[in-house]
């Protein structure tokens, strides 16, 4: 098995080190760092906005670039969190607590270096885990039938509702809305139109790009404009960054947190709905609990930077495991990645590894190369990233809107798509106001058609007997886990504890 993985990794590197794919990898991590630095954008909105740009790219290059954007944002977010107390994306909020305190104490250099070292270590471990866990998972998944796939997708959606912020009832409501959006179009069995309201542009269903760009791109612009304050109004770090390299004492204090953060991130990264934010918060809580001097946390403890930075990067890498091997996205960002595969004409799932080994292993190899690029990119370009924060948002958002409009229109050349993107943007903004997360909605929208197809196929095989979902061992296991998740959330004491933890995470 080791020899097989080694030969597969050699194949991956032979794909990833071509001049074209190295260029796509560099563009991805550079844009990802830029997105991470700019507050209020985040990987979800960035990938949604850049999705149309990948249509004419080769599938391998498109996936490498989008993946680079995703894990690149984890690096960029740490830079501004440490220097100016301004998290570029949600997973970097925890880094502000001690990273900015270190910068105010004249130790911005060691904080940035430890963040980069922790991120690179976690990214490397995450890449190795994908290489090791991918083939056996895909081999198991190849034995799945329609009942197993339906049960697995049901479990994934319920898990995303369980781990979503706020009310679980709202999260489940978002799942049902996403499933309804997913069935718009033409029924593949009967050929009848469903919920198209006579619009020929909806015959093939709602465009994934329209829904994603509206819910995450357009709504983010509305939210940022509502705040009325751009990043230039925030206090910037004016002291010069000195002593970039951490001391041996800093390294010694960071070894344990980086290792523990990597393990936590790898665990949470594979869970649907968890992701980098919960990983970073959990790592910070663990390090504070284990510290000999917990009172130093919040005042510049280097463990409070090392652990969360390793955790959020490990989670970002390991989120690809269920997405690539099972075809089940664990987060809204992974749903976008799955959408990119579908747009390229590639059916997501375990067959990707056997049918397109160049894509699977090339993407894995590019992650290690991308992480190495990020270490080289981030530290020398600190000055550039800080200067970007002084650009007023009123100059940024018209350019973003124009880019989004061109991208949406270029997909189908339909005016209707532009109007629908605006409509979904307003829906996304309303969901923010109502404290309803759109992530479960986009997950259900992506998985909905696949769930319907597998449900119908399973019932056809069983001649309409629904017990097929509980009489087959693997399917029954997934259904049992789904029921346990629901019971877990119904228990009032557990539910109160969960809400309290999530509220603390948001506050911090």
C-alpha positions in Angstrom: 0.0 0.0 0.0 2.9 2.3 0.9 4.5 1.8 -2.5 1.1 2.4 -4.2 0.7 5.7 -2.4 4.3 6.7 -3.2 3.7 6.0 -6.9 0.4 8.0 -6.8 2.2 10.9 -5.1 4.9 10.8 -7.8 2.0 11.0 -10.4 0.5 13.9 -8.5 3.8 15.9 -8.4 4.4 15.2 -12.1 1.0 16.9 -12.7 1.4 19.7 -10.1 4.9 20.9 -11.1 4.0 21.6 -14.7 4.5 25.3 -15.5 0.7 25.8 -16.1 -0.4 24.2 -12.9 2.3 25.9 -10.8 1.0 29.2 -12.2 -2.6 28.3 -11.2 -1.4 27.3 -7.8 0.5 30.6 -7.3 -2.6 32.6 -8.5 -4.8 30.7 -6.1 -2.6 31.1 -3.0 -1.9 34.8 -3.8 -5.6 35.6 -4.3 -6.4 33.5 -1.2 -3.9 35.5 0.9 -5.4 38.7 -0.5 -8.9 37.6 0.3 -7.8 36.6 3.8 -6.3 40.1 4.4 -9.4 42.0 3.2 -12.0 42.0 5.9 -15.5 40.9 5.1 -14.8 38.9 2.0 -13.8 35.4 3.2 -13.2 32.2 1.2 -16.8 31.5 0.5 -17.6 34.8 -1.2 -14.3 34.8 -3.0 -14.7 31.3 -4.5 -18.3 32.1 -5.4 -17.2 35.2 -7.2 -14.3 33.5 -9.0 -16.2 30.4 -10.0 -17.2 31.6 -13.5 -13.5 32.4 -14.2 -12.6 28.7 -14.0 -15.1 27.6 -16.7 -12.6 27.8 -19.5 -9.7 26.4 -17.5 -8.7 22.7 -17.6 -10.3 20.8 -14.7 -7.0 20.1 -12.8 -5.9 23.8 -13.0 -9.3 25.1 -12.0 -9.4 22.8 -8.9 -5.8 23.6 -7.9 -6.5 27.4 -8.1 -9.8 27.2 -6.1 -8.1 25.0 -3.5 -5.3 27.5 -3.2 -7.8 30.3 -2.6 -9.4 28.3 0.2 -6.4 27.4 2.3 -4.6 30.6 1.3 -7.3 32.6 3.1 -6.2 30.9 6.4 -2.7 32.4 6.0 -3.9 35.9 5.0 -6.4 36.1 7.8 -3.6 35.6 10.4 -1.5 38.4 9.1 -4.0 41.2 9.7 -5.3 39.6 12.8 -1.8 39.9 14.3 -0.9 43.3 12.9 -4.0 45.3 13.1 -6.5 43.3 15.2 -8.7 42.9 12.1 -9.6 39.3 11.2 -9.9 38.8 7.4 -12.2 35.8 7.8 -14.0 34.1 10.7 -11.4 31.4 11.5 -8.9 34.2 12.3 -11.0 35.8 15.0 -9.3 33.7 17.7 -5.8 34.7 16.5 -6.6 38.3 17.3 -6.8 37.6 21.0 -3.1 36.9 21.5 -1.6 37.8 18.1 -2.5 41.5 18.3 -1.4 41.6 22.0 2.0 40.2 20.9 2.3 42.8 18.2 1.5 45.6 20.7 4.2 44.2 22.9 6.7 44.5 20.0 6.6 40.8 19.1 4.7 40.9 15.8 7.6 39.2 14.0 7.7 36.0 16.2 3.8 35.9 16.1 3.8 36.0 12.3 6.6 33.5 12.0 5.0 31.0 14.4 1.6 31.4 12.6 3.4 30.6 9.3 5.3 27.6 10.8 2.2 26.2 12.4 0.2 26.7 9.3 2.8 25.0 7.1 3.2 22.0 9.5 -0.6 21.6 9.7 -1.0 21.9 6.0 1.6 19.3 5.3 0.1 16.9 7.8 -3.4 17.5 6.3 -2.1 16.8 2.8 -0.5 13.5 4.0 -3.8 12.5 5.7 -5.7 13.1 2.5 -3.2 10.9 0.7 -3.4 8.1 3.3 -7.2 8.3 4.1 -8.4 8.9 0.5 -7.8 5.5 -1.2 -9.3 3.3 1.6 -12.3 5.6 2.0 -12.8 5.6 -1.8 -12.5 1.8 -1.9 -15.2 1.5 0.8 -17.4 4.0 -1.0 -17.2 2.1 -4.3 -19.2 -0.6 -2.5 -22.0 1.9 -1.8 -25.4 1.5 -3.5 -28.2 4.0 -3.8 -29.5 3.4 -0.2 -26.1 4.0 1.3 -25.6 7.2 -0.6 -29.0 8.5 0.3 -28.4 7.7 4.0 -24.9 9.2 3.9 -26.2 12.5 2.4 -29.0 12.6 5.0 -26.5 12.2 7.8 -24.3 14.9 6.3 -27.1 17.4 6.1 -28.3 16.7 9.6 -24.7 17.0 10.9 -24.4 20.4 9.2 -27.6 21.5 11.0 -26.3 20.2 14.3 -23.0 22.1 14.0 -24.4 25.3 12.5 -24.5 28.4 14.7 -27.8 29.4 16.3 -31.1 27.6 16.3 -31.1 24.0 14.9 -34.8 24.5 13.8 -33.6 27.4 11.6 -30.8 25.3 10.2 -33.1 22.4 9.4 -35.5 25.0 7.8 -32.5 26.1 5.6 -32.0 22.5 4.6 -35.6 22.2 3.4 -35.4 25.4 1.5 -32.1 24.2 -0.2 -33.8 20.9 -1.1 -36.7 22.8 -2.7 -34.3 25.0 -4.7 -32.6 21.9 -5.8 -35.7 20.3 -7.5 -36.4 23.4 -9.6 -36.2 22.4 -13.3 -37.1 19.4 -15.4 -37.9 16.0 -13.8 -35.5 13.6 -15.4 -38.0 10.7 -15.2 -41.2 12.3 -16.4 -39.8 15.3 -18.3 -42.3 17.6 -16.5 -41.2 21.1 -15.5 -41.2 21.7 -11.7 -41.4 25.2 -10.2 -40.1 27.0 -13.3 -43.2 29.3 -13.5 -43.0 29.2 -17.3 -39.4 30.6 -17.5 -37.4 28.7 -20.1 -34.2 29.8 -18.4 -35.1 27.6 -15.4 -35.7 24.4 -17.4 -32.2 23.1 -16.4 -32.7 24.2 -12.8 -31.3 27.1 -10.8 -27.7 27.9 -11.7 -25.3 26.9 -9.0 -23.2 30.0 -9.7 -26.3 32.3 -9.4 -27.3 30.8 -6.0 -23.8 30.8 -4.6 -22.8 34.2 -5.8 -26.0 35.8 -4.6 -26.1 34.2 -1.2 -22.4 34.7 -0.4 -21.0 37.4 -2.7 -23.8 39.9 -3.1 -25.1 39.6 0.4 -21.5 40.2 1.8 -21.3 43.5 -0.1 -24.7 44.6 1.4 -23.5 43.6 4.9 -20.2 45.5 4.6 -21.9 48.6 3.2 -24.4 48.6 6.1 -21.5 48.8 8.6 -20.4 52.1 7.2 -16.9 51.8 8.4 -14.1 50.5 6.2 -10.8 49.1 7.3 -9.0 52.4 7.0 -10.9 53.7 10.0 -9.3 51.0 12.2 -6.1 51.6 14.2 -3.2 50.3 12.2 0.1 49.0 13.7 2.6 51.8 13.3 5.6 50.2 15.1 8.2 48.6 12.8 8.3 44.8 12.7 11.6 43.6 14.1 13.1 40.3 15.1 11.1 38.2 12.6 12.5 34.9 13.8 11.1 33.4 17.0 13.4 32.4 19.8 14.1 28.8 20.9 11.8 29.5 23.9 9.0 30.5 21.5 9.6 27.4 19.4 9.6 25.1 22.4 6.4 26.7 23.8 4.7 26.3 20.3 5.6 22.6 19.6 2.8 21.2 21.7 0.1 23.6 20.6 0.9 23.2 16.9 0.7 19.4 17.3 -2.5 19.5 19.3 -4.0 22.1 17.0 -3.2 20.0 13.9 -4.9 17.0 15.5 -8.0 18.9 16.4 -8.2 20.6 13.0 -7.8 17.2 11.2 -10.7 15.8 13.3 -13.1 18.8 12.9 -12.1 19.3 9.2 -13.6 15.9 8.2 -16.9 16.6 10.1 -19.7 18.2 8.1 -20.4 21.8 9.2 -17.5 22.1 11.6 -14.6 23.6 9.7 -11.7 26.0 10.5 -13.7 28.3 12.8 -14.8 25.7 15.4 -11.3 24.1 15.1 -9.5 27.3 16.0 -11.8 28.1 18.9 -11.5 24.5 20.2 -7.7 24.7 20.0 -7.6 28.0 21.9 -9.9 26.5 24.6 -7.6 23.4 24.9 -4.4 25.4 25.1 -5.8 27.8 27.7 -7.0 24.8 29.8 -3.6 23.1 29.6 -1.5 26.2 30.1 0.6 26.6 33.3 -0.2 30.3 33.3 -3.7 30.7 31.7 -3.8 34.3 32.9 -1.3 35.2 30.1 -3.8 34.3 27.4 -5.3 37.4 25.9 -2.1 39.3 26.8 0.3 37.9 24.2 0.6 34.1 24.9 2.3 32.6 21.8 0.4 29.3 22.4 -2.8 31.3 21.6 -1.4 31.9 18.2 0.3 28.6 17.4 -2.6 26.3 18.3 -5.5 28.0 16.5 -3.4 28.8 13.4 -2.4 25.1 13.1 -6.0 24.0 13.8 -7.7 26.2 11.1 -5.2 25.2 8.4 -5.4 21.5 9.2 -9.2 21.8 9.1 -9.1 23.6 5.7 -6.9 20.8 4.2 -8.8 17.8 5.8 -12.2 19.2 4.6 -11.2 17.8 1.2 -11.3 14.2 2.5 -15.1 13.6 2.4 -15.5 16.0 -0.6 -13.0 14.2 -2.8 -13.5 10.6 -1.6 -17.2 10.4 -1.0 -18.6 13.3 -3.0 -20.1 14.7 0.2 -19.2 18.4 1.0 -18.5 19.0 4.7 -19.1 22.8 4.4 -20.5 25.5 2.1 -17.0 26.2 0.7 -16.6 22.5 -0.1 -20.0 22.5 -1.8 -18.6 25.2 -4.1 -15.6 23.0 -4.8 -18.0 20.1 -5.6 -20.0 22.5 -7.8 -16.8 23.4 -9.7 -16.2 19.6 -10.4 -19.8 19.3 -11.7 -19.4 22.3 -13.9 -16.3 20.8 -15.4 -18.3 17.7 -16.3 -16.8 15.5 -13.6 -19.2 13.4 -11.5 -18.1 13.8 -7.8 -17.6 10.7 -5.7 -15.1 7.8 -5.2 -14.9 7.2 -8.9 -12.9 10.4 -9.4 -9.9 8.7 -7.9 -10.0 5.8 -10.4 -11.3 7.7 -13.4 -9.2 10.9 -13.0 -6.2 10.0 -10.9 -4.3 12.9 -12.4 -6.9 15.3 -10.9 -7.0 13.7 -7.5 -3.3 13.2 -6.9 -2.4 16.4 -8.8 -4.6 18.4 -6.4 -3.1 16.7 -3.3 0.5 17.4 -4.5 -0.4 21.0 -5.3 -1.5 21.5 -1.7 2.0 20.8 -0.4 3.5 23.1 -3.0 0.9 25.8 -2.3 1.6 25.6 1.5 5.4 26.1 0.7 4.5 29.1 -1.5 2.4 30.6 1.2 5.3 30.6 3.7 7.5 32.4 1.1 4.7 34.8 0.1 3.4 35.9 3.5 6.3 37.1 5.5 8.1 39.3 2.8 4.8 40.9 1.7 3.5 41.9 5.1 3.9 45.6 4.2 1.9 45.2 1.1 -1.0 43.5 2.9 -1.2 46.2 5.5 -1.3 48.9 2.8 -4.2 47.2 1.2 -6.3 47.8 4.3 -6.1 51.5 3.7 -8.1 51.2 0.4 -11.6 52.5 1.2 -14.3 49.9 0.6 -16.3 52.4 -1.5 -13.6 51.9 -4.2 -13.6 48.1 -3.8 -17.2 47.1 -4.0 -18.1 48.6 -7.4 -15.3 46.6 -9.0 -16.4 43.4 -7.2 -20.0 44.0 -8.3 -18.9 44.5 -11.9 -16.8 41.3 -11.8 -19.7 39.3 -10.4 -22.1 40.6 -13.0 -19.8 39.7 -15.9 -19.1 36.3 -14.4 -22.8 35.5 -13.9 -23.8 36.6 -17.3 -21.0 34.8 -19.1 -22.3 31.4 -17.8 -25.6 31.2 -19.8 -25.7 34.7 -21.4 -29.1 35.3 -19.7 -30.3 38.5 -18.2 -32.5 36.4 -15.9 -29.3 35.2 -14.1 -28.3 38.7 -13.2 -31.8 39.4 -11.7 -31.8 36.1 -9.9 -28.4 36.8 -8.4 -29.7 40.1 -7.0 -32.7 38.2 -5.6 -30.5 35.6 -3.9 -28.3 38.4 -2.6 -31.3 40.0 -0.9 -32.3 36.6 0.4 -28.8 36.1 1.8 -28.9 39.5 3.4 -32.3 38.8 5.0 -31.0 35.5 6.3 -28.1 37.3 8.0 -30.5 39.7 9.6 -32.6 36.8 10.9 -29.5 35.0 12.2 -30.1 32.1 9.8 -27.0 30.5 8.3 -27.1 30.1 4.5 -24.4 27.3 4.7 -26.9 24.4 5.3 -29.0 25.8 2.4 -26.2 25.6 -0.2 -25.2 22.2 1.1 -28.8 20.9 0.6 -29.0 22.7 -2.8 -25.9 20.8 -4.0 -26.9 17.4 -2.5 -30.6 17.7 -3.2 -30.7 16.4 -6.8 -28.2 13.6 -5.9 -30.4 12.6 -2.9 -33.6 12.5 -5.0 -31.9 10.4 -7.6 -30.6 7.9 -5.1 -33.9 7.8 -3.2 -35.8 7.0 -6.3 -33.2 4.4 -7.4 -33.2 2.7 -4.0 -37.0 2.5 -3.9 -37.1 1.2 -7.5 -34.6 -1.6 -6.5 -36.6 -2.5 -3.4 -40.0 -2.2 -5.2 -41.1 0.7 -3.0 -40.1 -0.9 0.3 -38.6 1.9 2.5 -37.1 -0.7 4.9 -34.2 -1.0 2.4 -32.6 1.9 4.2 -32.4 0.1 7.6 -31.9 -3.5 6.4 -28.6 -2.9 4.7 -25.8 -2.6 7.3 -23.9 0.4 6.0 -27.1 2.4 5.3 -28.6 1.4 8.7 -25.4 2.7 10.4 -25.7 6.1 8.7 -29.4 6.3 9.6 -28.6 5.4 13.2 -26.0 8.1 13.4 -28.5 10.6 12.0 -31.1 9.7 14.6 -28.4 9.9 17.4 -27.5 13.4 16.1 -31.1 14.5 16.3 -31.5 13.0 19.8 -28.3 14.8 20.9 -29.8 18.1 19.8 -33.2 17.5 21.3 -31.9 16.9 24.8 -32.4 20.4 26.4 -29.3 20.3 28.6 -27.0 19.5 25.7 -28.7 22.0 23.5 -28.2 24.8 26.1 -24.5 23.9 26.5 -24.0 23.9 22.7 -25.6 27.3 22.3 -23.5 28.7 25.1 -20.2 27.4 23.6 -21.1 28.8 20.1 -22.1 32.2 21.6 -18.7 32.3 23.4 -17.0 31.5 20.1 -18.8 34.3 18.3 -18.1 36.8 21.1 -14.4 36.0 21.2 
